[in-house]
Amino acid sequence: MNPIKILLVESDVSLAKRASQHLKAEGYQVVMALEGPGSLDLIRREKPNLLILDFPTALSRDPSLLERISSIPELRSIPTLILYTHVEEGMVDQLFKYGVRHLLRKPYDLDELSLQVALIFKAKEEESPGNKK
C-alpha cells in the first residue's frame, strides 16, 4: 500500500522542515513547497491525499488557488487543512465555500498537527462508500 501523501505549502522554512519531519515520522509521505506560485501544477503532479496550506501566505501568492482547486473535479475531493494565525471576519465562510473544512491555529504543537491529520483521514475513511453504515 502506498503511503499517504501530504502536500505542505508553508512560508516558514524552519516550521515546514519540523512539520515535514514530524509527519514523516508518523508514516506519511510529505512533499514541501515554500511558496504559493505553481501550487496548482504541483497538486496536479503530486496528487496528494491532503493539502496543508499556510494562510494567508500560500494564498496571497495565488489568491484564486482554492477556487481553482474546487472547480477541478479530480482535485476538489482532496481535503485541505489551513494553518492560520488570524482569519478576518467572513473569511471562514469564504474558505468553507471552497471546500476547506479543517483549520489549525498557529503556532501549533506538532502532536496537535498529527492529531488533526489523523482525524481528517479517519473522517475521509468513514465517509468512503465501502464504510457507510
N, C-alpha and C positions, 0 to 999 in steps of 0.2 A: 504494500500500500504506500502511495506517495505521501510524504509529509505535508501537512497543512502549510500553505504558502501565505505569508503576510507581506504586503507592501507597506512600508513605513515611510511617510513623507514628513520629515521633521527638519526644522531650520537650525536647531541647536545640535552641532556635531557631537558634542560630548554626551548629551542626553540620548541622541539617536544611537550612538555606539553602545551605551549602557543598556538601553531598552532592547536593542537588537541582540546583544549577548545574552541578556536575561531570557528573552523569548526563545532563542536558540537552545539554551539550556533546558527549556521546558519541552523541547522536541519539535518546535516549529521551524520551518524554513523562512528566513527573513531576507527580503530584498529592500535595501535602503535607498532613498532618494533624498537629497538635501534641499532641493528647490522644487517649486511647482511647475515651471515650464516643461513641457514634454511629458507631463504625468499621464495624460490620456493615452499616448502612444505606449508608455511603459506599462500601463494597466492592461492594454490590449495584448502586448507582447508577453507579459509575465503571467497573465490570467490568475491573479491571486484569489485566495479564498476569503481574504479580509483586507480592507484598506484602513490604515490608521493615518489620519491626516492632522497635521499641526494647524490649528486655526488661530488667527487668520492668515498666518504666513503662507502656507501652502496654497490657500485660495486667493490671497492678494496678488500672487504672481499669475494666477489663472482663475479669475473670478467666476467664469462660467463652467468650471470643471464639474461640479456636482450636477448642474443642469444637463450638461452633455452626457455624463455617465448615466443619468436617469432616463435619457432619451434613447439609449442604445440597449436593445433587448438582452444581449448576452452579458452586459455589464451591470444592468440595473439590479440584479439579484445579489450582487456582491455586498455583504454588509460593510458599513462604514462606521468607524469609531473616530470621533472628533476629539482631539486633545485641545483644551482651551484654557486661557487664563481669565478671559472676560467675554461675555456674549451680550451684545446690545439688545435692547428691548425689541421684540419682533423677530430677532434672528433665529431663535429656536423654531418658530413657525416656518421660516424660510428653509432651514435645514431639514425639517420634517417633510416639507413639500418635496424635497429632492431625495427622500428615502433614508435620511440619516435617523437612526433610532438609538444611537449609543453615544454618550458624551462622557468625558473624563476630565475633571478639572486639574490643571497644572498649578503647582508642582504635584506630582503624584508619586506614590510609593511603587516600586517595581512589582511587588507582590499584588498590589491593587490592579495594576495593568494586566498581570497574568490572570487574575480573577475575572476581570471584565472580558478578556479574550475567551477564556474558558466558558463563561456564561453565554457569550454570543454564539459559540459553536454548539453548545448544548441546546440553545433555543432553535438554532437552524436545524439541528438533527431532529428535534422533536416536531418541527413543522414539515419535515420532508414527508412525501406521500406514503412511504412504507411504514411510517411510525404513527400515523393517525390512529387515534383510539376511538 
